[in-house]
Amino acid sequence: MSERTPCKTGLSDGQWALIEPLIAAWNAAHPSASAHQGRYEMREIVNALLCQARTG
């Protein structure tokens, strides 16, 4: 994948350190039926949701 410019509203390393264990636990409890691992990192998905929520 190509490098991209992150949204200014993205998570800092400290913020990600707080929520990453919760997301990892959720992923472990809800595995994909097809064993698909996903194309994007969870941190990038959270950043995209936060950016969308803040900017509309």
All heavy atoms as atom14 arrays in JSON, in Angstrom:
{
  "sequence": "MSERTPCKTGLSDGQWALIEPLIAAWNAAHPSASAHQGRYEMREIVNALLCQARTG",
  "atom14_mask": [
    [1, 1, 1, 1, 1, 1, 1, 1, 0, 0, 0, 0, 0, 0],
    [1, 1, 1, 1, 1, 1, 0, 0, 0, 0, 0, 0, 0, 0],
    [1, 1, 1, 1, 1, 1, 1, 1, 1, 0, 0, 0, 0, 0],
    [1, 1, 1, 1, 1, 1, 1, 1, 1, 1, 1, 0, 0, 0],
    [1, 1, 1, 1, 1, 1, 1, 0, 0, 0, 0, 0, 0, 0],
    [1, 1, 1, 1, 1, 1, 1, 0, 0, 0, 0, 0, 0, 0],
    [1, 1, 1, 1, 1, 1, 0, 0, 0, 0, 0, 0, 0, 0],
    [1, 1, 1, 1, 1, 1, 1, 1, 1, 0, 0, 0, 0, 0],
    [1, 1, 1, 1, 1, 1, 1, 0, 0, 0, 0, 0, 0, 0],
    [1, 1, 1, 1, 0, 0, 0, 0, 0, 0, 0, 0, 0, 0],
    [1, 1, 1, 1, 1, 1, 1, 1, 0, 0, 0, 0, 0, 0],
    [1, 1, 1, 1, 1, 1, 0, 0, 0, 0, 0, 0, 0, 0],
    [1, 1, 1, 1, 1, 1, 1, 1, 0, 0, 0, 0, 0, 0],
    [1, 1, 1, 1, 0, 0, 0, 0, 0, 0, 0, 0, 0, 0],
    [1, 1, 1, 1, 1, 1, 1, 1, 1, 0, 0, 0, 0, 0],
    [1, 1, 1, 1, 1, 1, 1, 1, 1, 1, 1, 1, 1, 1],
    [1, 1, 1, 1, 1, 0, 0, 0, 0, 0, 0, 0, 0, 0],
    [1, 1, 1, 1, 1, 1, 1, 1, 0, 0, 0, 0, 0, 0],
    [1, 1, 1, 1, 1, 1, 1, 1, 0, 0, 0, 0, 0, 0],
    [1, 1, 1, 1, 1, 1, 1, 1, 1, 0, 0, 0, 0, 0],
    [1, 1, 1, 1, 1, 1, 1, 0, 0, 0, 0, 0, 0, 0],
    [1, 1, 1, 1, 1, 1, 1, 1, 0, 0, 0, 0, 0, 0],
    [1, 1, 1, 1, 1, 1, 1, 1, 0, 0, 0, 0, 0, 0],
    [1, 1, 1, 1, 1, 0, 0, 0, 0, 0, 0, 0, 0, 0],
    [1, 1, 1, 1, 1, 0, 0, 0, 0, 0, 0, 0, 0, 0],
    [1, 1, 1, 1, 1, 1, 1, 1, 1, 1, 1, 1, 1, 1],
    [1, 1, 1, 1, 1, 1, 1, 1, 0, 0, 0, 0, 0, 0],
    [1, 1, 1, 1, 1, 0, 0, 0, 0, 0, 0, 0, 0, 0],
    [1, 1, 1, 1, 1, 0, 0, 0, 0, 0, 0, 0, 0, 0],
    [1, 1, 1, 1, 1, 1, 1, 1, 1, 1, 0, 0, 0, 0],
    [1, 1, 1, 1, 1, 1, 1, 0, 0, 0, 0, 0, 0, 0],
    [1, 1, 1, 1, 1, 1, 0, 0, 0, 0, 0, 0, 0, 0],
    [1, 1, 1, 1, 1, 0, 0, 0, 0, 0, 0, 0, 0, 0],
    [1, 1, 1, 1, 1, 1, 0, 0, 0, 0, 0, 0, 0, 0],
    [1, 1, 1, 1, 1, 0, 0, 0, 0, 0, 0, 0, 0, 0],
    [1, 1, 1, 1, 1, 1, 1, 1, 1, 1, 0, 0, 0, 0],
    [1, 1, 1, 1, 1, 1, 1, 1, 1, 0, 0, 0, 0, 0],
    [1, 1, 1, 1, 0, 0, 0, 0, 0, 0, 0, 0, 0, 0],
    [1, 1, 1, 1, 1, 1, 1, 1, 1, 1, 1, 0, 0, 0],
    [1, 1, 1, 1, 1, 1, 1, 1, 1, 1, 1, 1, 0, 0],
    [1, 1, 1, 1, 1, 1, 1, 1, 1, 0, 0, 0, 0, 0],
    [1, 1, 1, 1, 1, 1, 1, 1, 0, 0, 0, 0, 0, 0],
    [1, 1, 1, 1, 1, 1, 1, 1, 1, 1, 1, 0, 0, 0],
    [1, 1, 1, 1, 1, 1, 1, 1, 1, 0, 0, 0, 0, 0],
    [1, 1, 1, 1, 1, 1, 1, 1, 0, 0, 0, 0, 0, 0],
    [1, 1, 1, 1, 1, 1, 1, 0, 0, 0, 0, 0, 0, 0],
    [1, 1, 1, 1, 1, 1, 1, 1, 0, 0, 0, 0, 0, 0],
    [1, 1, 1, 1, 1, 0, 0, 0, 0, 0, 0, 0, 0, 0],
    [1, 1, 1, 1, 1, 1, 1, 1, 0, 0, 0, 0, 0, 0],
    [1, 1, 1, 1, 1, 1, 1, 1, 0, 0, 0, 0, 0, 0],
    [1, 1, 1, 1, 1, 1, 0, 0, 0, 0, 0, 0, 0, 0],
    [1, 1, 1, 1, 1, 1, 1, 1, 1, 0, 0, 0, 0, 0],
    [1, 1, 1, 1, 1, 0, 0, 0, 0, 0, 0, 0, 0, 0],
    [1, 1, 1, 1, 1, 1, 1, 1, 1, 1, 1, 0, 0, 0],
    [1, 1, 1, 1, 1, 1, 1, 0, 0, 0, 0, 0, 0, 0],
    [1, 1, 1, 1, 0, 0, 0, 0, 0, 0, 0, 0, 0, 0]
  ],
  "atom14_positions": [
    [[0.83, -1.18, 0.0], [0.0, 0.0, 0.0], [0.88, 1.24, 0.0], [1.96, 1.24, 0.54], [-0.88, 0.0, 1.24], [-2.31, -0.32, 0.95], [-3.39, -0.05, 2.35], [-3.18, -1.59, 3.2], [0.0, 0.0, 0.0], [0.0, 0.0, 0.0], [0.0, 0.0, 0.0], [0.0, 0.0, 0.0], [0.0, 0.0, 0.0], [0.0, 0.0, 0.0]],
    [[0.36, 2.29, -0.55], [1.13, 3.52, -0.58], [0.98, 4.27, 0.74], [0.01, 4.09, 1.47], [0.65, 4.4, -1.74], [-0.69, 4.76, -1.52], [0.0, 0.0, 0.0], [0.0, 0.0, 0.0], [0.0, 0.0, 0.0], [0.0, 0.0, 0.0], [0.0, 0.0, 0.0], [0.0, 0.0, 0.0], [0.0, 0.0, 0.0], [0.0, 0.0, 0.0]],
    [[1.96, 5.1, 1.03], [1.89, 5.92, 2.24], [0.83, 6.99, 2.06], [0.58, 7.46, 0.97], [3.25, 6.58, 2.5], [4.3, 5.6, 2.98], [3.97, 5.0, 4.33], [3.53, 5.72, 5.23], [4.15, 3.78, 4.47], [0.0, 0.0, 0.0], [0.0, 0.0, 0.0], [0.0, 0.0, 0.0], [0.0, 0.0, 0.0], [0.0, 0.0, 0.0]],
    [[0.18, 7.37, 3.13], [-0.84, 8.39, 3.05], [-0.61, 9.41, 4.14], [0.08, 9.14, 5.11], [-2.23, 7.79, 3.19], [-2.44, 7.15, 4.54], [-3.91, 6.91, 4.8], [-4.14, 6.6, 6.18], [-4.17, 7.47, 7.19], [-3.98, 8.73, 6.97], [-4.39, 7.09, 8.43], [0.0, 0.0, 0.0], [0.0, 0.0, 0.0], [0.0, 0.0, 0.0]],
    [[-1.21, 10.55, 3.99], [-1.13, 11.59, 5.0], [-2.24, 11.35, 6.01], [-3.41, 11.32, 5.64], [-1.32, 12.98, 4.37], [-0.34, 13.14, 3.35], [-1.15, 14.07, 5.4], [0.0, 0.0, 0.0], [0.0, 0.0, 0.0], [0.0, 0.0, 0.0], [0.0, 0.0, 0.0], [0.0, 0.0, 0.0], [0.0, 0.0, 0.0], [0.0, 0.0, 0.0]],
    [[-1.91, 11.13, 7.28], [-2.96, 10.85, 8.26], [-3.82, 12.08, 8.55], [-3.37, 13.21, 8.42], [-2.19, 10.43, 9.51], [-0.82, 10.96, 9.33], [-0.59, 11.09, 7.86], [0.0, 0.0, 0.0], [0.0, 0.0, 0.0], [0.0, 0.0, 0.0], [0.0, 0.0, 0.0], [0.0, 0.0, 0.0], [0.0, 0.0, 0.0], [0.0, 0.0, 0.0]],
    [[-5.03, 11.84, 8.95], [-5.96, 12.9, 9.34], [-5.44, 13.56, 10.62], [-4.89, 12.89, 11.49], [-7.34, 12.3, 9.57], [-8.63, 13.5, 9.91], [0.0, 0.0, 0.0], [0.0, 0.0, 0.0], [0.0, 0.0, 0.0], [0.0, 0.0, 0.0], [0.0, 0.0, 0.0], [0.0, 0.0, 0.0], [0.0, 0.0, 0.0], [0.0, 0.0, 0.0]],
    [[-5.6, 14.84, 10.74], [-5.13, 15.56, 11.93], [-5.82, 15.08, 13.2], [-5.32, 15.27, 14.29], [-5.36, 17.06, 11.76], [-4.52, 17.67, 10.68], [-4.85, 19.14, 10.52], [-4.09, 19.73, 9.36], [-4.45, 21.14, 9.14], [0.0, 0.0, 0.0], [0.0, 0.0, 0.0], [0.0, 0.0, 0.0], [0.0, 0.0, 0.0], [0.0, 0.0, 0.0]],
    [[-6.98, 14.46, 13.05], [-7.73, 14.01, 14.21], [-7.4, 12.58, 14.62], [-8.06, 12.0, 15.47], [-9.25, 14.11, 13.93], [-9.55, 13.29, 12.81], [-9.66, 15.53, 13.68], [0.0, 0.0, 0.0], [0.0, 0.0, 0.0], [0.0, 0.0, 0.0], [0.0, 0.0, 0.0], [0.0, 0.0, 0.0], [0.0, 0.0, 0.0], [0.0, 0.0, 0.0]],
    [[-6.36, 11.99, 14.03], [-5.99, 10.62, 14.34], [-5.54, 10.45, 15.78], [-5.2, 11.41, 16.48], [0.0, 0.0, 0.0], [0.0, 0.0, 0.0], [0.0, 0.0, 0.0], [0.0, 0.0, 0.0], [0.0, 0.0, 0.0], [0.0, 0.0, 0.0], [0.0, 0.0, 0.0], [0.0, 0.0, 0.0], [0.0, 0.0, 0.0], [0.0, 0.0, 0.0]],
    [[-5.54, 9.2, 16.22], [-5.14, 8.88, 17.58], [-3.65, 9.07, 17.8], [-2.85, 8.73, 16.94], [-5.48, 7.42, 17.89], [-6.95, 7.05, 17.92], [-7.1, 5.54, 17.98], [-7.64, 7.69, 19.09], [0.0, 0.0, 0.0], [0.0, 0.0, 0.0], [0.0, 0.0, 0.0], [0.0, 0.0, 0.0], [0.0, 0.0, 0.0], [0.0, 0.0, 0.0]],
    [[-3.3, 9.58, 18.96], [-1.89, 9.62, 19.34], [-1.49, 8.22, 19.8], [-2.35, 7.36, 20.02], [-1.68, 10.62, 20.48], [-2.29, 10.14, 21.67], [0.0, 0.0, 0.0], [0.0, 0.0, 0.0], [0.0, 0.0, 0.0], [0.0, 0.0, 0.0], [0.0, 0.0, 0.0], [0.0, 0.0, 0.0], [0.0, 0.0, 0.0], [0.0, 0.0, 0.0]],
    [[-0.2, 7.99, 19.95], [0.27, 6.69, 20.42], [-0.28, 6.38, 21.81], [-0.66, 5.24, 22.1], [1.79, 6.62, 20.43], [2.38, 6.6, 19.02], [1.66, 6.24, 18.07], [3.57, 6.94, 18.88], [0.0, 0.0, 0.0], [0.0, 0.0, 0.0], [0.0, 0.0, 0.0], [0.0, 0.0, 0.0], [0.0, 0.0, 0.0], [0.0, 0.0, 0.0]],
    [[-0.37, 7.38, 22.65], [-0.9, 7.19, 24.0], [-2.38, 6.82, 24.0], [-2.81, 5.94, 24.74], [0.0, 0.0, 0.0], [0.0, 0.0, 0.0], [0.0, 0.0, 0.0], [0.0, 0.0, 0.0], [0.0, 0.0, 0.0], [0.0, 0.0, 0.0], [0.0, 0.0, 0.0], [0.0, 0.0, 0.0], [0.0, 0.0, 0.0], [0.0, 0.0, 0.0]],
    [[-3.14, 7.5, 23.15], [-4.57, 7.19, 23.04], [-4.78, 5.77, 22.51], [-5.63, 5.03, 22.99], [-5.27, 8.21, 22.14], [-5.36, 9.59, 22.73], [-5.83, 10.61, 21.72], [-5.43, 10.59, 20.56], [-6.7, 11.5, 22.16], [0.0, 0.0, 0.0], [0.0, 0.0, 0.0], [0.0, 0.0, 0.0], [0.0, 0.0, 0.0], [0.0, 0.0, 0.0]],
    [[-3.99, 5.42, 21.5], [-4.11, 4.08, 20.92], [-3.73, 3.02, 21.96], [-4.37, 1.97, 22.03], [-3.27, 3.95, 19.67], [-3.31, 2.56, 19.1], [-2.28, 1.68, 19.0], [-4.46, 1.89, 18.55], [-2.72, 0.52, 18.44], [-4.05, 0.62, 18.15], [-5.79, 2.25, 18.37], [-4.92, -0.31, 17.58], [-6.65, 1.33, 17.81], [-6.22, 0.07, 17.42]],
    [[-2.73, 3.29, 22.77], [-2.32, 2.33, 23.8], [-3.45, 2.06, 24.79], [-3.55, 0.97, 25.34], [-1.09, 2.85, 24.54], [0.0, 0.0, 0.0], [0.0, 0.0, 0.0], [0.0, 0.0, 0.0], [0.0, 0.0, 0.0], [0.0, 0.0, 0.0], [0.0, 0.0, 0.0], [0.0, 0.0, 0.0], [0.0, 0.0, 0.0], [0.0, 0.0, 0.0]],
    [[-4.33, 3.04, 25.0], [-5.45, 2.85, 25.92], [-6.57, 2.0, 25.32], [-7.18, 1.19, 26.03], [-6.04, 4.21, 26.32], [-5.18, 5.06, 27.24], [-5.82, 6.44, 27.41], [-5.01, 4.39, 28.58], [0.0, 0.0, 0.0], [0.0, 0.0, 0.0], [0.0, 0.0, 0.0], [0.0, 0.0, 0.0], [0.0, 0.0, 0.0], [0.0, 0.0, 0.0]],
    [[-6.87, 2.16, 24.05], [-8.0, 1.44, 23.48], [-7.62, 0.18, 22.72], [-8.48, -0.67, 22.48], [-8.86, 2.36, 22.59], [-8.11, 2.79, 21.34], [-9.37, 3.54, 23.35], [-9.01, 3.44, 20.31], [0.0, 0.0, 0.0], [0.0, 0.0, 0.0], [0.0, 0.0, 0.0], [0.0, 0.0, 0.0], [0.0, 0.0, 0.0], [0.0, 0.0, 0.0]],
    [[-6.37, 0.02, 22.35], [-5.96, -1.15, 21.57], [-6.28, -2.47, 22.28], [-6.77, -3.41, 21.63], [-4.48, -1.06, 21.23], [-4.02, -2.08, 20.19], [-3.64, -3.41, 20.79], [-3.23, -3.45, 21.96], [-3.76, -4.42, 20.08], [0.0, 0.0, 0.0], [0.0, 0.0, 0.0], [0.0, 0.0, 0.0], [0.0, 0.0, 0.0], [0.0, 0.0, 0.0]],
    [[-6.05, -2.61, 23.59], [-6.41, -3.88, 24.24], [-7.91, -4.19, 24.16], [-8.3, -5.35, 24.03], [-5.98, -3.68, 25.7], [-4.95, -2.6, 25.64], [-5.35, -1.71, 24.5], [0.0, 0.0, 0.0], [0.0, 0.0, 0.0], [0.0, 0.0, 0.0], [0.0, 0.0, 0.0], [0.0, 0.0, 0.0], [0.0, 0.0, 0.0], [0.0, 0.0, 0.0]],
    [[-8.75, -3.17, 24.21], [-10.19, -3.39, 24.09], [-10.57, -3.89, 22.7], [-11.39, -4.8, 22.54], [-10.95, -2.1, 24.4], [-10.74, -1.52, 25.79], [-11.37, -0.14, 25.88], [-11.3, -2.44, 26.83], [0.0, 0.0, 0.0], [0.0, 0.0, 0.0], [0.0, 0.0, 0.0], [0.0, 0.0, 0.0], [0.0, 0.0, 0.0], [0.0, 0.0, 0.0]],
    [[-9.96, -3.31, 21.69], [-10.25, -3.71, 20.31], [-9.7, -5.11, 20.05], [-10.36, -5.93, 19.42], [-9.69, -2.68, 19.32], [-10.5, -1.38, 19.45], [-9.74, -3.2, 17.88], [-9.98, -0.23, 18.65], [0.0, 0.0, 0.0], [0.0, 0.0, 0.0], [0.0, 0.0, 0.0], [0.0, 0.0, 0.0], [0.0, 0.0, 0.0], [0.0, 0.0, 0.0]],
    [[-8.52, -5.4, 20.56], [-7.94, -6.73, 20.39], [-8.81, -7.79, 21.07], [-9.03, -8.88, 20.52], [-6.52, -6.76, 20.95], [0.0, 0.0, 0.0], [0.0, 0.0, 0.0], [0.0, 0.0, 0.0], [0.0, 0.0, 0.0], [0.0, 0.0, 0.0], [0.0, 0.0, 0.0], [0.0, 0.0, 0.0], [0.0, 0.0, 0.0], [0.0, 0.0, 0.0]],
    [[-9.33, -7.49, 22.26], [-10.2, -8.43, 22.97], [-11.5, -8.64, 22.19], [-12.0, -9.77, 22.09], [-10.49, -7.91, 24.37], [0.0, 0.0, 0.0], [0.0, 0.0, 0.0], [0.0, 0.0, 0.0], [0.0, 0.0, 0.0], [0.0, 0.0, 0.0], [0.0, 0.0, 0.0], [0.0, 0.0, 0.0], [0.0, 0.0, 0.0], [0.0, 0.0, 0.0]],
    [[-12.06, -7.57, 21.65], [-13.28, -7.7, 20.85], [-13.03, -8.55, 19.62], [-13.83, -9.43, 19.29], [-13.79, -6.32, 20.45], [-15.13, -6.4, 19.76], [-16.34, -6.35, 20.35], [-15.35, -6.56, 18.35], [-17.33, -6.46, 19.39], [-16.75, -6.6, 18.17], [-14.52, -6.68, 17.26], [-17.31, -6.76, 16.91], [-15.09, -6.83, 16.0], [-16.48, -6.87, 15.84]],
    [[-11.91, -8.31, 18.94], [-11.58, -9.11, 17.75], [-11.4, -10.58, 18.1], [-11.81, -11.45, 17.33], [-10.3, -8.58, 17.09], [-10.57, -7.44, 16.14], [-11.68, -7.26, 15.68], [-9.56, -6.65, 15.87], [0.0, 0.0, 0.0], [0.0, 0.0, 0.0], [0.0, 0.0, 0.0], [0.0, 0.0, 0.0], [0.0, 0.0, 0.0], [0.0, 0.0, 0.0]],
    [[-10.8, -10.86, 19.25], [-10.6, -12.25, 19.66], [-11.94, -12.93, 19.96], [-12.11, -14.13, 19.7], [-9.69, -12.31, 20.88], [0.0, 0.0, 0.0], [0.0, 0.0, 0.0], [0.0, 0.0, 0.0], [0.0, 0.0, 0.0], [0.0, 0.0, 0.0], [0.0, 0.0, 0.0], [0.0, 0.0, 0.0], [0.0, 0.0, 0.0], [0.0, 0.0, 0.0]],
    [[-12.89, -12.19, 20.49], [-14.2, -12.74, 20.83], [-15.13, -12.84, 19.63], [-16.14, -13.53, 19.68], [-14.85, -11.89, 21.92], [0.0, 0.0, 0.0], [0.0, 0.0, 0.0], [0.0, 0.0, 0.0], [0.0, 0.0, 0.0], [0.0, 0.0, 0.0], [0.0, 0.0, 0.0], [0.0, 0.0, 0.0], [0.0, 0.0, 0.0], [0.0, 0.0, 0.0]],
    [[-14.81, -12.13, 18.55], [-15.67, -12.1, 17.36], [-14.86, -12.41, 16.1], [-14.68, -11.53, 15.24], [-16.34, -10.73, 17.23], [-17.19, -10.36, 18.38], [-16.7, -9.75, 19.51], [-18.51, -10.56, 18.6], [-17.69, -9.56, 20.36], [-18.79, -10.06, 19.84], [0.0, 0.0, 0.0], [0.0, 0.0, 0.0], [0.0, 0.0, 0.0], [0.0, 0.0, 0.0]],
    [[-14.38, -13.64, 15.96], [-13.58, -13.97, 14.77], [-14.44, -13.98, 13.5], [-15.66, -14.21, 13.57], [-13.04, -15.36, 15.08], [-14.03, -15.94, 16.03], [-14.55, -14.78, 16.83], [0.0, 0.0, 0.0], [0.0, 0.0, 0.0], [0.0, 0.0, 0.0], [0.0, 0.0, 0.0], [0.0, 0.0, 0.0], [0.0, 0.0, 0.0], [0.0, 0.0, 0.0]],
    [[-13.8, -13.75, 12.4], [-14.48, -13.77, 11.11], [-14.9, -15.21, 10.78], [-14.14, -16.15, 10.98], [-13.54, -13.24, 10.03], [-14.09, -13.47, 8.74], [0.0, 0.0, 0.0], [0.0, 0.0, 0.0], [0.0, 0.0, 0.0], [0.0, 0.0, 0.0], [0.0, 0.0, 0.0], [0.0, 0.0, 0.0], [0.0, 0.0, 0.0], [0.0, 0.0, 0.0]],
    [[-16.1, -15.38, 10.27], [-16.58, -16.71, 9.9], [-15.73, -17.33, 8.79], [-15.56, -18.54, 8.72], [-18.04, -16.63, 9.46], [0.0, 0.0, 0.0], [0.0, 0.0, 0.0], [0.0, 0.0, 0.0], [0.0, 0.0, 0.0], [0.0, 0.0, 0.0], [0.0, 0.0, 0.0], [0.0, 0.0, 0.0], [0.0, 0.0, 0.0], [0.0, 0.0, 0.0]],
    [[-15.14, -16.47, 7.94], [-14.31, -16.97, 6.85], [-12.82, -16.92, 7.18], [-11.99, -17.19, 6.32], [-14.56, -16.13, 5.59], [-14.15, -14.79, 5.8], [0.0, 0.0, 0.0], [0.0, 0.0, 0.0], [0.0, 0.0, 0.0], [0.0, 0.0, 0.0], [0.0, 0.0, 0.0], [0.0, 0.0, 0.0], [0.0, 0.0, 0.0], [0.0, 0.0, 0.0]],
    [[-12.49, -16.57, 8.41], [-11.1, -16.45, 8.88], [-10.34, -15.34, 8.17], [-9.12, -15.32, 8.17], [-10.35, -17.78, 8.75], [0.0, 0.0, 0.0], [0.0, 0.0, 0.0], [0.0, 0.0, 0.0], [0.0, 0.0, 0.0], [0.0, 0.0, 0.0], [0.0, 0.0, 0.0], [0.0, 0.0, 0.0], [0.0, 0.0, 0.0], [0.0, 0.0, 0.0]],
    [[-11.07, -14.4, 7.6], [-10.46, -13.25, 6.93], [-9.81, -12.34, 7.96], [-10.42, -12.03, 8.98], [-11.52, -12.48, 6.14], [-11.01, -11.29, 5.43], [-10.16, -11.37, 4.36], [-11.24, -9.96, 5.62], [-9.88, -10.14, 3.92], [-10.53, -9.28, 4.68], [0.0, 0.0, 0.0], [0.0, 0.0, 0.0], [0.0, 0.0, 0.0], [0.0, 0.0, 0.0]],
    [[-8.58, -11.94, 7.74], [-7.85, -11.12, 8.69], [-8.09, -9.63, 8.5], [-7.76, -8.84, 9.37], [-6.34, -11.41, 8.6], [-5.99, -12.81, 9.03], [-6.37, -13.07, 10.47], [-6.09, -12.27, 11.35], [-7.04, -14.18, 10.73], [0.0, 0.0, 0.0], [0.0, 0.0, 0.0], [0.0, 0.0, 0.0], [0.0, 0.0, 0.0], [0.0, 0.0, 0.0]],
    [[-8.62, -9.23, 7.41], [-8.87, -7.82, 7.16], [-7.74, -7.19, 6.36], [-6.6, -7.63, 6.42], [0.0, 0.0, 0.0], [0.0, 0.0, 0.0], [0.0, 0.0, 0.0], [0.0, 0.0, 0.0], [0.0, 0.0, 0.0], [0.0, 0.0, 0.0], [0.0, 0.0, 0.0], [0.0, 0.0, 0.0], [0.0, 0.0, 0.0], [0.0, 0.0, 0.0]],
    [[-8.07, -6.16, 5.66], [-7.11, -5.5, 4.79], [-6.41, -4.33, 5.48], [-5.29, -4.0, 5.14], [-7.85, -5.0, 3.54], [-6.97, -4.38, 2.51], [-7.76, -4.07, 1.28], [-6.91, -3.4, 0.3], [-7.3, -3.02, -0.88], [-8.54, -3.23, -1.25], [-6.48, -2.41, -1.7], [0.0, 0.0, 0.0], [0.0, 0.0, 0.0], [0.0, 0.0, 0.0]],
    [[-7.08, -3.73, 6.45], [-6.56, -2.53, 7.09], [-6.32, -2.78, 8.57], [-7.0, -3.59, 9.2], [-7.55, -1.37, 6.93], [-7.83, -1.07, 5.49], [-8.99, -1.49, 4.88], [-6.9, -0.36, 4.72], [-9.25, -1.22, 3.54], [-7.15, -0.09, 3.39], [-8.32, -0.52, 2.8], [-8.55, -0.26, 1.49], [0.0, 0.0, 0.0], [0.0, 0.0, 0.0]],
    [[-5.37, -2.05, 9.13], [-5.1, -2.14, 10.56], [-6.25, -1.49, 11.32], [-6.86, -0.52, 10.87], [-3.81, -1.42, 10.9], [-2.57, -2.06, 10.31], [-1.31, -1.3, 10.68], [-1.31, -0.61, 11.73], [-0.35, -1.39, 9.92], [0.0, 0.0, 0.0], [0.0, 0.0, 0.0], [0.0, 0.0, 0.0], [0.0, 0.0, 0.0], [0.0, 0.0, 0.0]],
    [[-6.56, -2.04, 12.48], [-7.66, -1.52, 13.28], [-7.43, -0.06, 13.67], [-8.37, 0.72, 13.74], [-7.88, -2.37, 14.53], [-8.49, -3.73, 14.24], [-10.04, -3.66, 13.31], [-11.12, -2.82, 14.44], [0.0, 0.0, 0.0], [0.0, 0.0, 0.0], [0.0, 0.0, 0.0], [0.0, 0.0, 0.0], [0.0, 0.0, 0.0], [0.0, 0.0, 0.0]],
    [[-6.19, 0.32, 13.9], [-5.91, 1.71, 14.26], [-6.33, 2.65, 13.13], [-6.88, 3.73, 13.38], [-4.43, 1.89, 14.6], [-4.11, 3.3, 15.05], [-2.69, 3.42, 15.52], [-2.39, 4.76, 15.97], [-1.31, 5.11, 16.63], [-0.41, 4.2, 16.93], [-1.11, 6.36, 16.99], [0.0, 0.0, 0.0], [0.0, 0.0, 0.0], [0.0, 0.0, 0.0]],
    [[-6.09, 2.24, 11.9], [-6.47, 3.07, 10.76], [-7.99, 3.17, 10.63], [-8.53, 4.21, 10.25], [-5.85, 2.54, 9.47], [-4.35, 2.7, 9.44], [-3.91, 4.14, 9.58], [-4.5, 5.03, 8.94], [-2.98, 4.39, 10.35], [0.0, 0.0, 0.0], [0.0, 0.0, 0.0], [0.0, 0.0, 0.0], [0.0, 0.0, 0.0], [0.0, 0.0, 0.0]],
    [[-8.68, 2.09, 10.95], [-10.14, 2.12, 10.89], [-10.69, 3.06, 11.95], [-11.59, 3.88, 11.69], [-10.71, 0.7, 11.05], [-10.31, -0.15, 9.83], [-12.22, 0.73, 11.24], [-10.6, -1.62, 9.97], [0.0, 0.0, 0.0], [0.0, 0.0, 0.0], [0.0, 0.0, 0.0], [0.0, 0.0, 0.0], [0.0, 0.0, 0.0], [0.0, 0.0, 0.0]],
    [[-10.16, 2.98, 13.17], [-10.59, 3.88, 14.24], [-10.28, 5.33, 13.86], [-11.1, 6.23, 14.05], [-9.94, 3.5, 15.58], [-10.25, 4.53, 16.66], [-10.41, 2.12, 16.03], [0.0, 0.0, 0.0], [0.0, 0.0, 0.0], [0.0, 0.0, 0.0], [0.0, 0.0, 0.0], [0.0, 0.0, 0.0], [0.0, 0.0, 0.0], [0.0, 0.0, 0.0]],
    [[-9.09, 5.58, 13.3], [-8.74, 6.93, 12.88], [-9.72, 7.45, 11.83], [-10.13, 8.62, 11.88], [-7.32, 6.97, 12.32], [-6.27, 6.98, 13.39], [-6.54, 7.32, 14.54], [-5.07, 6.62, 13.03], [0.0, 0.0, 0.0], [0.0, 0.0, 0.0], [0.0, 0.0, 0.0], [0.0, 0.0, 0.0], [0.0, 0.0, 0.0], [0.0, 0.0, 0.0]],
    [[-10.1, 6.6, 10.88], [-11.04, 7.02, 9.84], [-12.41, 7.36, 10.44], [-13.03, 8.35, 10.06], [-11.19, 5.92, 8.8], [0.0, 0.0, 0.0], [0.0, 0.0, 0.0], [0.0, 0.0, 0.0], [0.0, 0.0, 0.0], [0.0, 0.0, 0.0], [0.0, 0.0, 0.0], [0.0, 0.0, 0.0], [0.0, 0.0, 0.0], [0.0, 0.0, 0.0]],
    [[-12.86, 6.54, 11.4], [-14.15, 6.82, 12.05], [-14.1, 8.13, 12.83], [-15.05, 8.93, 12.78], [-14.53, 5.67, 12.97], [-14.87, 4.36, 12.27], [-15.0, 3.24, 13.29], [-16.14, 4.51, 11.46], [0.0, 0.0, 0.0], [0.0, 0.0, 0.0], [0.0, 0.0, 0.0], [0.0, 0.0, 0.0], [0.0, 0.0, 0.0], [0.0, 0.0, 0.0]],
    [[-13.02, 8.38, 13.53], [-12.89, 9.62, 14.28], [-12.82, 10.84, 13.36], [-13.44, 11.87, 13.63], [-11.65, 9.59, 15.17], [-11.7, 8.62, 16.35], [-10.35, 8.54, 17.03], [-12.78, 9.03, 17.33], [0.0, 0.0, 0.0], [0.0, 0.0, 0.0], [0.0, 0.0, 0.0], [0.0, 0.0, 0.0], [0.0, 0.0, 0.0], [0.0, 0.0, 0.0]],
    [[-12.11, 10.69, 12.26], [-12.0, 11.79, 11.3], [-13.38, 12.09, 10.7], [-13.77, 13.25, 10.59], [-11.01, 11.41, 10.2], [-10.66, 12.73, 9.04], [0.0, 0.0, 0.0], [0.0, 0.0, 0.0], [0.0, 0.0, 0.0], [0.0, 0.0, 0.0], [0.0, 0.0, 0.0], [0.0, 0.0, 0.0], [0.0, 0.0, 0.0], [0.0, 0.0, 0.0]],
    [[-14.11, 11.04, 10.34], [-15.45, 11.22, 9.77], [-16.39, 11.86, 10.77], [-17.17, 12.74, 10.44], [-16.01, 9.87, 9.32], [-17.38, 9.95, 8.67], [-17.34, 10.7, 7.35], [-16.36, 10.64, 6.62], [-18.42, 11.38, 7.02], [0.0, 0.0, 0.0], [0.0, 0.0, 0.0], [0.0, 0.0, 0.0], [0.0, 0.0, 0.0], [0.0, 0.0, 0.0]],
    [[-16.3, 11.43, 12.04], [-17.18, 11.99, 13.07], [-16.88, 13.47, 13.33], [-17.79, 14.24, 13.59], [-17.02, 11.2, 14.37], [0.0, 0.0, 0.0], [0.0, 0.0, 0.0], [0.0, 0.0, 0.0], [0.0, 0.0, 0.0], [0.0, 0.0, 0.0], [0.0, 0.0, 0.0], [0.0, 0.0, 0.0], [0.0, 0.0, 0.0], [0.0, 0.0, 0.0]],
    [[-15.63, 13.84, 13.24], [-15.26, 15.23, 13.53], [-15.45, 16.18, 12.36], [-15.69, 17.37, 12.55], [-13.8, 15.27, 14.01], [-13.63, 14.68, 15.38], [-12.21, 14.74, 15.84], [-12.09, 14.15, 17.16], [-11.03, 13.51, 17.59], [-9.97, 13.39, 16.82], [-11.01, 12.97, 18.79], [0.0, 0.0, 0.0], [0.0, 0.0, 0.0], [0.0, 0.0, 0.0]],
    [[-15.27, 15.66, 11.15], [-15.32, 16.53, 9.98], [-16.59, 16.42, 9.17], [-16.86, 17.26, 8.32], [-14.11, 16.28, 9.06], [-14.17, 14.94, 8.57], [-12.81, 16.53, 9.79], [0.0, 0.0, 0.0], [0.0, 0.0, 0.0], [0.0, 0.0, 0.0], [0.0, 0.0, 0.0], [0.0, 0.0, 0.0], [0.0, 0.0, 0.0], [0.0, 0.0, 0.0]],
    [[-17.35, 15.36, 9.4], [-18.62, 15.19, 8.7], [-18.55, 14.54, 7.41], [-18.03, 14.29, 6.54], [0.0, 0.0, 0.0], [0.0, 0.0, 0.0], [0.0, 0.0, 0.0], [0.0, 0.0, 0.0], [0.0, 0.0, 0.0], [0.0, 0.0, 0.0], [0.0, 0.0, 0.0], [0.0, 0.0, 0.0], [0.0, 0.0, 0.0], [0.0, 0.0, 0.0]]
  ]
}
